[in-house]
C-alpha cells in the first residue's frame, strides 16, 4: 500500500503539472501513454509489437493522437481511419493465409480505436477554449468517483455489484462514487458559473461516474478473460497504463461525442 501511495502521488503530481502547462508537453505525455497502452493491449492478446497487425494498430493510434492539424498536415476523418485500418487488417489475413485470423484483425482494430481515440479525446478536451477547466472538471469527476466508490465500499459496502467481473466492488460503493462525483461537479459549477450551469455540470458528473465505473469493469472483465492481474508494470503498485487509464479512455470520448464538453 505504501508503494502504491508513493507511486500515485508522484505520477499524479507529474500528470497534473503537465496538464496545467498544456501545449506540446501534455500532448507528448498522452501520446506516450497511448503508445504504451496499445503495447500492453497487444501483449495481452499475445501479439508482438513487431507483428504487421500490431504495427497497423500503432499507426492507427498515432493517426488519432498526434496533433496533425497543428502541424498543418491533413489527415483522414476518424471514420476513414477506422475503415482503412479494417481493410488493411483484413488484407493481412489474406496475405498471411489466415495465420493472422479475422479475430486477431478485429482485436487490433478494436485496440487502436479504444486506446487511440480515448487518449485523443483527452488531448482535444485540453485544446478547446478554457480547456484546463474542462479537463480538470472531467478528471475531477472521474477521480472523485473512484475515491468515493473505494471508501464508501470499504465503509458500508455489502451488496456485490458484479462479483463475476470484479468481486470487491459493491452497489453501495458505486453509489458513493456517483454521489461524490456529483458534489465535485457542483463545486466546479459554483466556482465558474460563467462557464457551466449547474444542471450541465451535474450531468457531466453523472456520466463521468457511471461511464468511468463501466470503464473499470470493462478492463476487469478483459483481464479475467486473459487471466492476468495487471495490464503492465509501468507503475509499481498500480499496474500498467490501461489499469490506471481505463476510466479515462471511456469517459473523455463519451463527453465529447455527446457534446457535454465543448468541441
Secondary structure as UniProt FT lines:
FT   HELIX           2..21
FT   HELIX           23..44
FT   TURN            45..46
FT   TURN            49..50
FT   HELIX           52..65
FT   TURN            68..72
FT   HELIX           78..95
FT   TURN            96..98
FT   HELIX           102..111
FT   HELIX           112..117
FT   HELIX           118..127
FT   TURN            129..130
FT   HELIX           131..156
FT   STRAND          160..162
FT   TURN            163..165
FT   STRAND          166..170
FT   HELIX           171..191
FT   TURN            193..195
FT   HELIX           198..226
FT   TURN            236..238
FT   HELIX           241..245
FT   TURN            246..247
FT   HELIX           248..257
FT   TURN            258..259
//
